[in-house]
Amino acid sequence: VLPEAESRELARRLVDCDGPSSDAPERIERIVQVAQGDPFALTALAISARRHPESIEGGVLEAQIEEREPSERALIELVAVAERPLRRTIAELALAAEVGDDVSRSAPSIETLEREGLLRVGGASGSERLEPRHDRVREAALGQLTPERRRLRHRQLARALEGGSEALDPATVAAHYRETEEESRAVRYALEAAEQALEQLAFDRAARLLELSLELGSTGVDSARVRARLGDTLALAGRGAQAANVYLDAIREGSTSRVVPLQLRAAEQLLTSGHLERGLRILRHVFRTLELPLPRGEAQARWAATARRLWLRFRGLSFD
């Protein structure tokens, strides 16, 4: 980050390179304020200010992006939509949909955009990652996108990630397909990402992904099974009361053959999380359904032990 005095001097040199103007001091001060010491952002703003002296904050970066070559503008939009550093190889694959199969045509524009302060390129050669040089660049690019164009950029990124040679991050692909309103693809990748998170013992992340898949919905997906999986995940995360509620929701969506196992899971989670009265009420209902004698005069711990034995007895009806 440049000190304010150095930022002001750099802005002055860039703005006055075509000759001083009466409003140059005002423009210089506004450039310094907006750039906040970032030399690349300051350079981009100064270049834009020379071309569009009427404004600094009111659309200069937007105008600079607008006047780029189509492939350069598409690249800026793709990097902005990605919302995280984007692998250069993926950006080039996505850009191929704009410029054709000769993706090498995009290489000079990346260096140009970096030099002019619109993109940042990081990482070693062969694994570079691209991102907007400044948050204002991202905001300017996103602000110009129509809903149709935004969906196009998300679709291009999703397809590029699917076709890339590196390991696929299903959560990222799901997020992009969600923005394209292709629910079935988004759900498929969200479920895959949830299973991946479970393998890594990232239970809260897995729960969020399962909730996303249920929120999106899709024909061909067994929502009751997914909801039961969400209950299991919440239980593993130590969120017993929430898990019980999800199990009971799954009962309302599933077949009758799943009712008892889910009721037992719900009862167990309620008992172990301290919701004894409600858990016991569900257990009594299960005993009556199975025409088993109701234990009397036993401590609540006995009920919990009975629930566990019943759980083991009916494991064959579970979703595992």
C-alpha positions as CSV (number, residue, x, y, z in Angstrom):
1,V,0.0,0.0,0.0
2,L,1.4,3.4,-1.0
3,P,1.5,6.2,1.5
4,E,-1.0,9.0,0.7
5,A,1.8,11.4,-0.5
6,E,3.2,8.9,-2.9
7,S,-0.3,8.0,-4.1
8,R,-1.0,11.6,-4.8
9,E,2.3,12.0,-6.7
10,L,1.7,8.9,-8.8
11,A,-1.9,10.1,-9.6
12,R,-0.6,13.5,-10.6
13,R,1.9,12.1,-13.0
14,L,-0.6,9.8,-14.6
15,V,-3.4,12.3,-14.9
16,D,-1.2,15.2,-16.1
17,C,0.8,13.2,-18.6
18,D,-1.4,14.6,-21.4
19,G,-1.0,18.1,-20.0
20,P,-2.4,19.8,-16.9
21,S,-6.1,20.7,-16.8
22,S,-8.1,23.0,-14.5
23,D,-9.9,20.2,-12.7
24,A,-6.8,17.9,-12.4
25,P,-6.3,18.6,-8.6
26,E,-9.9,17.6,-7.8
27,R,-9.6,14.4,-9.9
28,I,-6.3,13.5,-8.4
29,E,-7.7,13.8,-4.8
30,R,-10.7,11.6,-5.8
31,I,-8.5,9.0,-7.4
32,V,-6.3,8.9,-4.2
33,Q,-9.4,8.5,-2.0
34,V,-10.9,5.7,-4.1
35,A,-7.7,3.7,-4.7
36,Q,-6.8,3.7,-1.0
37,G,-3.1,3.2,-1.6
38,D,-3.4,0.4,-4.1
39,P,-1.0,1.3,-6.9
40,F,-2.7,-0.9,-9.5
41,A,-6.2,0.4,-8.7
42,L,-4.8,3.9,-8.8
43,T,-3.3,3.3,-12.2
44,A,-6.5,1.9,-13.6
45,L,-8.5,4.9,-12.2
46,A,-6.0,7.4,-13.6
47,I,-6.1,5.8,-17.1
48,S,-9.9,5.8,-16.9
49,A,-9.9,9.4,-15.7
50,R,-7.9,10.5,-18.7
51,R,-10.4,8.9,-21.1
52,H,-13.5,9.9,-19.0
53,P,-12.6,13.1,-17.1
54,E,-16.3,13.7,-16.2
55,S,-16.2,11.2,-13.3
56,I,-14.1,9.0,-11.1
57,E,-16.5,7.3,-8.8
58,G,-19.6,7.5,-11.1
59,G,-18.8,4.9,-13.7
60,V,-15.2,5.3,-14.8
61,L,-14.2,1.7,-14.2
62,E,-17.5,0.6,-15.8
63,A,-16.6,2.6,-18.9
64,Q,-13.1,1.2,-18.9
65,I,-14.4,-2.4,-18.8
66,E,-17.1,-1.5,-21.4
67,E,-14.6,-0.3,-24.0
68,R,-12.4,-3.4,-23.8
69,E,-12.2,-5.9,-26.6
70,P,-15.0,-8.5,-26.3
71,S,-12.6,-11.3,-25.2
72,E,-11.0,-9.1,-22.6
73,R,-14.4,-7.9,-21.3
74,A,-15.6,-11.5,-21.1
75,L,-12.5,-12.5,-19.2
76,I,-13.0,-9.7,-16.6
77,E,-16.7,-10.8,-16.2
78,L,-15.7,-14.5,-15.7
79,V,-13.1,-13.6,-13.1
80,A,-15.6,-11.3,-11.3
81,V,-18.4,-13.9,-11.3
82,A,-16.0,-16.6,-10.0
83,E,-15.9,-14.7,-6.6
84,R,-12.6,-16.4,-5.7
85,P,-9.2,-16.7,-7.4
86,L,-9.8,-18.5,-10.7
87,R,-7.3,-20.9,-12.2
88,R,-6.0,-19.5,-15.5
89,T,-6.6,-22.8,-17.3
90,I,-10.2,-22.8,-16.3
91,A,-10.6,-19.1,-17.3
92,E,-9.2,-20.0,-20.7
93,L,-11.5,-23.0,-21.1
94,A,-14.5,-20.8,-20.2
95,L,-13.3,-18.0,-22.5
96,A,-13.0,-20.5,-25.4
97,A,-16.8,-20.3,-25.6
98,E,-16.4,-16.6,-26.5
99,V,-13.3,-16.6,-28.7
100,G,-13.4,-20.1,-30.2
101,D,-11.0,-23.0,-29.7
102,D,-7.9,-20.9,-30.1
103,V,-7.6,-20.1,-26.4
104,S,-4.1,-18.8,-26.9
105,R,-5.7,-15.6,-28.1
106,S,-6.7,-14.8,-24.5
107,A,-3.1,-14.9,-23.2
108,P,-2.0,-11.5,-24.3
109,S,-5.1,-9.9,-22.9
110,I,-4.5,-11.3,-19.5
111,E,-1.1,-9.6,-19.3
112,T,-2.6,-6.4,-20.7
113,L,-5.3,-6.4,-18.1
114,E,-2.8,-7.0,-15.4
115,R,-0.6,-4.2,-16.5
116,E,-3.6,-1.8,-16.6
117,G,-4.6,-2.7,-13.1
118,L,-7.8,-4.6,-13.8
119,L,-6.6,-8.2,-13.0
120,R,-4.2,-9.7,-10.6
121,V,-2.2,-12.8,-11.6
122,G,-0.8,-14.9,-8.8
123,G,0.8,-18.3,-8.5
124,A,3.6,-20.2,-10.2
125,S,3.8,-20.6,-14.0
126,G,1.4,-23.3,-15.1
127,S,-0.9,-22.8,-12.0
128,E,-1.6,-19.1,-12.2
129,R,-4.8,-17.8,-10.6
130,L,-6.7,-14.7,-11.7
131,E,-8.8,-12.3,-9.7
132,P,-9.9,-8.7,-9.9
133,R,-7.1,-6.3,-8.9
134,H,-9.4,-4.4,-6.6
135,D,-12.9,-4.9,-5.2
136,R,-14.1,-1.9,-7.2
137,V,-13.2,-3.7,-10.4
138,R,-15.3,-6.7,-9.4
139,E,-18.2,-4.5,-8.4
140,A,-18.0,-2.6,-11.7
141,A,-17.9,-5.7,-13.7
142,L,-20.8,-7.4,-11.9
143,G,-22.8,-4.2,-12.0
144,Q,-22.9,-4.2,-15.8
145,L,-24.1,-7.8,-16.1
146,T,-27.7,-8.4,-17.2
147,P,-29.3,-11.5,-15.5
148,E,-29.0,-13.4,-18.8
149,R,-25.3,-12.5,-19.2
150,R,-24.6,-13.4,-15.5
151,R,-26.2,-16.8,-16.0
152,L,-24.1,-17.3,-19.2
153,R,-20.8,-16.6,-17.3
154,H,-21.8,-19.0,-14.5
155,R,-22.6,-21.7,-17.1
156,Q,-19.3,-21.2,-18.9
157,L,-17.4,-21.6,-15.6
158,A,-19.4,-24.7,-14.6
159,R,-18.8,-26.3,-17.9
160,A,-15.1,-25.4,-17.8
161,L,-14.7,-26.8,-14.4
162,E,-16.4,-30.0,-15.5
163,G,-14.0,-30.3,-18.5
164,G,-10.8,-29.3,-16.7
165,S,-8.0,-31.7,-16.1
166,E,-7.6,-30.8,-12.4
167,A,-9.5,-32.3,-9.5
168,L,-13.1,-31.1,-9.6
169,D,-14.6,-29.2,-6.6
170,P,-18.3,-30.3,-6.7
171,A,-19.3,-27.5,-4.3
172,T,-18.0,-24.8,-6.7
173,V,-19.7,-26.4,-9.7
174,A,-23.0,-26.7,-7.7
175,A,-22.8,-23.0,-6.8
176,H,-22.3,-22.0,-10.5
177,Y,-25.2,-24.3,-11.7
178,R,-27.4,-22.9,-9.0
179,E,-26.9,-19.4,-10.6
180,T,-27.8,-20.8,-14.0
181,E,-31.1,-22.2,-12.6
182,E,-30.1,-25.7,-13.8
183,E,-31.4,-27.2,-10.6
184,S,-30.8,-30.9,-11.4
185,R,-27.1,-30.4,-12.1
186,A,-26.7,-28.2,-9.0
187,V,-28.4,-30.8,-6.8
188,R,-26.2,-33.6,-8.2
189,Y,-23.0,-31.7,-7.4
190,A,-24.3,-30.5,-4.0
191,L,-25.0,-34.1,-3.0
192,E,-21.5,-35.1,-4.2
193,A,-19.9,-32.3,-2.3
194,A,-21.9,-33.2,0.8
195,E,-20.6,-36.8,0.7
196,Q,-17.1,-35.5,0.2
197,A,-17.4,-33.2,3.2
198,L,-18.7,-36.1,5.3
199,E,-15.6,-38.1,4.4
200,Q,-13.5,-35.2,5.7
201,L,-15.6,-35.0,8.9
202,A,-16.7,-31.5,7.9
203,F,-20.2,-32.1,9.3
204,D,-21.5,-28.5,9.3
205,R,-20.4,-28.0,5.7
206,A,-22.0,-31.2,4.7
207,A,-25.2,-30.2,6.4
208,R,-25.2,-26.8,4.5
209,L,-24.8,-28.6,1.2
210,L,-27.6,-31.1,1.9
211,E,-29.8,-28.2,2.9
212,L,-28.9,-26.5,-0.4
213,S,-29.9,-29.6,-2.4
214,L,-33.2,-29.7,-0.6
215,E,-33.7,-26.0,-1.1
216,L,-33.1,-26.4,-4.9
217,G,-35.2,-29.5,-5.3
218,S,-35.2,-31.6,-8.4
219,T,-37.2,-34.3,-10.1
220,G,-35.6,-37.7,-9.7
221,V,-34.2,-36.9,-6.2
222,D,-35.6,-38.8,-3.2
223,S,-36.1,-35.8,-0.9
224,A,-37.0,-38.0,2.1
225,R,-33.7,-39.9,1.7
226,V,-31.7,-36.7,1.4
227,R,-33.5,-35.3,4.5
228,A,-32.7,-38.4,6.5
229,R,-29.1,-38.1,5.4
230,L,-29.2,-34.5,6.6
231,G,-30.6,-35.7,10.0
232,D,-27.7,-38.1,10.3
233,T,-25.2,-35.3,9.5
234,L,-26.7,-32.9,12.0
235,A,-26.5,-35.7,14.6
236,L,-22.9,-36.2,13.8
237,A,-22.4,-32.5,14.2
238,G,-23.9,-32.7,17.7
239,R,-27.1,-30.8,16.8
240,G,-29.5,-33.4,18.2
241,A,-32.7,-31.4,18.4
242,Q,-32.3,-30.2,14.8
243,A,-31.6,-33.7,13.7
244,A,-34.7,-35.0,15.3
245,N,-36.9,-32.4,13.6
246,V,-35.3,-33.3,10.2
247,Y,-36.0,-37.0,10.8
248,L,-39.6,-36.2,11.6
249,D,-39.9,-34.1,8.4
250,A,-38.4,-37.0,6.4
251,I,-41.2,-39.2,7.7
252,R,-43.8,-36.9,6.2
253,E,-42.1,-37.2,2.8
254,G,-41.2,-40.9,2.8
255,S,-42.8,-44.3,2.6
256,T,-44.3,-46.1,5.6
257,S,-41.4,-48.6,5.6
258,R,-39.1,-45.8,6.8
259,V,-41.3,-44.5,9.6
260,V,-40.0,-46.6,12.5
261,P,-36.3,-46.2,11.9
262,L,-36.7,-42.5,11.6
263,Q,-38.8,-42.2,14.7
264,L,-36.2,-44.1,16.6
265,R,-33.4,-41.9,15.3
266,A,-35.5,-38.8,16.3
267,A,-36.2,-40.2,19.8
268,E,-32.5,-41.1,20.4
269,Q,-31.4,-37.6,19.4
270,L,-34.0,-35.9,21.5
271,L,-33.1,-38.1,24.6
272,T,-29.3,-37.5,24.2
273,S,-29.8,-33.8,23.7
274,G,-31.9,-33.3,26.8
275,H,-35.4,-33.1,25.3
276,L,-36.6,-36.1,27.4
277,E,-40.3,-35.5,27.5
278,R,-40.6,-35.2,23.7
279,G,-38.2,-38.1,23.1
280,L,-40.1,-40.4,25.5
281,R,-43.4,-39.5,23.8
282,I,-42.1,-40.6,20.5
283,L,-40.7,-43.8,22.0
284,R,-44.1,-44.7,23.5
285,H,-45.7,-44.2,20.1
286,V,-43.1,-46.6,18.6
287,F,-43.8,-49.2,21.3
288,R,-47.5,-49.1,20.6
289,T,-47.0,-49.2,16.9
290,L,-44.8,-52.4,17.3
291,E,-47.2,-53.8,19.8
292,L,-44.5,-54.1,22.4
293,P,-45.1,-53.8,26.1
294,L,-44.5,-50.4,27.6
295,P,-41.8,-50.4,30.3
296,R,-43.1,-49.1,33.6
297,G,-41.3,-47.7,36.6
298,E,-38.0,-47.6,34.8
299,A,-35.7,-44.6,34.9
300,Q,-35.3,-42.4,31.8
301,A,-31.9,-43.9,31.2
302,R,-33.7,-47.2,30.7
303,W,-35.8,-45.7,28.0
304,A,-32.7,-44.4,26.3
305,A,-31.1,-47.9,26.5
306,T,-34.3,-49.4,25.1
307,A,-34.3,-46.9,22.2
308,R,-30.8,-47.9,21.4
309,R,-31.6,-51.6,21.3
310,L,-34.6,-50.9,19.1
311,W,-32.4,-48.8,16.8
312,L,-30.0,-51.7,16.4
313,R,-32.9,-54.1,15.8
314,F,-34.3,-51.9,12.9
315,R,-31.0,-50.9,11.3
316,G,-31.8,-53.0,8.3
317,L,-34.6,-50.5,7.5
318,S,-32.3,-47.6,7.6
319,F,-30.8,-45.6,4.6
320,D,-27.2,-46.9,5.1
